[in-house]
């Protein structure tokens, strides 16, 4: 399975004023660094949890439809299934999205269809493309604990631009950030 971002988020979940207040910064000299650090922290937390903070477009590539008629998706929450395309002998074949049932808020999100009803792709690798809109929605839709984790991780990376040794361990992410995001990490049971 591969993931390709087709539409990035329109912005960031925390604005510069919010971040500067949390960091207790007054000047404008480090605004660009604050914003880039926050963007990196958001991307890290999204990768860590599998949950996308803001609305964005993604293409999920699969080799085949599972025969069970069910598929777990690697990112979430899924706001909508926008298109399904299968590689056919003569080129891509679009499938009607109403053939699928989406549970986009499950962790992980799930997609279902009638078992055995889907065509198999004409190529062995990445022959199925699922286009989705994913994310919590707008900044107001992001859970407060994830926003706080984003503030804390941004502050940690902004203030500690080198690795921090704690005893024999190196602290890359503060423990409180891990605790805040723990309930949002999508677990997979094989």
ChimeraX attribute file (.defattr): number of C-alpha atoms within 10 A of each C-alpha:
attribute: neighborCount
match mode: 1-to-1
recipient: residues
	/A:1	13
	/A:2	11
	/A:3	15
	/A:4	11
	/A:5	13
	/A:6	13
	/A:7	12
	/A:8	11
	/A:9	18
	/A:10	10
	/A:11	12
	/A:12	15
	/A:13	21
	/A:14	18
	/A:15	12
	/A:16	15
	/A:17	12
	/A:18	11
	/A:19	20
	/A:20	19
	/A:21	10
	/A:22	14
	/A:23	17
	/A:24	10
	/A:25	14
	/A:26	11
	/A:27	8
	/A:28	9
	/A:29	9
	/A:30	12
	/A:31	16
	/A:32	11
	/A:33	11
	/A:34	21
	/A:35	18
	/A:36	13
	/A:37	18
	/A:38	26
	/A:39	18
	/A:40	16
	/A:41	21
	/A:42	25
	/A:43	15
	/A:44	14
	/A:45	23
	/A:46	21
	/A:47	13
	/A:48	15
	/A:49	17
	/A:50	21
	/A:51	23
	/A:52	22
	/A:53	26
	/A:54	25
	/A:55	22
	/A:56	20
	/A:57	20
	/A:58	22
	/A:59	20
	/A:60	19
	/A:61	20
	/A:62	19
	/A:63	19
	/A:64	20
	/A:65	20
	/A:66	14
	/A:67	13
	/A:68	11
	/A:69	15
	/A:70	17
	/A:71	16
	/A:72	15
	/A:73	20
	/A:74	19
	/A:75	23
	/A:76	25
	/A:77	26
	/A:78	28
	/A:79	20
	/A:80	16
	/A:81	19
	/A:82	15
	/A:83	16
	/A:84	21
	/A:85	19
	/A:86	26
	/A:87	21
	/A:88	16
	/A:89	10
	/A:90	7
	/A:91	10
	/A:92	16
	/A:93	15
	/A:94	14
	/A:95	14
	/A:96	11
	/A:97	15
	/A:98	11
	/A:99	13
	/A:100	16
	/A:101	14
	/A:102	20
	/A:103	18
	/A:104	23
	/A:105	14
	/A:106	14
	/A:107	20
	/A:108	21
	/A:109	19
	/A:110	19
	/A:111	15
	/A:112	16
	/A:113	18
	/A:114	13
	/A:115	12
	/A:116	12
	/A:117	11
	/A:118	16
	/A:119	14
	/A:120	17
	/A:121	21
	/A:122	17
	/A:123	14
	/A:124	12
	/A:125	13
	/A:126	16
	/A:127	19
	/A:128	28
	/A:129	23
	/A:130	18
	/A:131	21
	/A:132	23
	/A:133	23
	/A:134	23
	/A:135	26
	/A:136	21
	/A:137	19
	/A:138	15
	/A:139	17
	/A:140	12
	/A:141	13
	/A:142	16
	/A:143	12
	/A:144	12
	/A:145	15
	/A:146	21
	/A:147	19
	/A:148	17
	/A:149	21
	/A:150	26
	/A:151	21
	/A:152	22
	/A:153	25
	/A:154	24
	/A:155	20
	/A:156	18
	/A:157	19
	/A:158	17
	/A:159	10
	/A:160	11
	/A:161	8
	/A:162	9
	/A:163	11
	/A:164	13
	/A:165	10
	/A:166	8
	/A:167	7
	/A:168	6
	/A:169	8
	/A:170	10
	/A:171	12
	/A:172	14
	/A:173	14
	/A:174	14
	/A:175	9
	/A:176	13
	/A:177	19
	/A:178	15
	/A:179	12
	/A:180	17
	/A:181	19
	/A:182	13
	/A:183	12
	/A:184	18
	/A:185	17
	/A:186	18
	/A:187	11
	/A:188	9
	/A:189	4
	/A:190	3
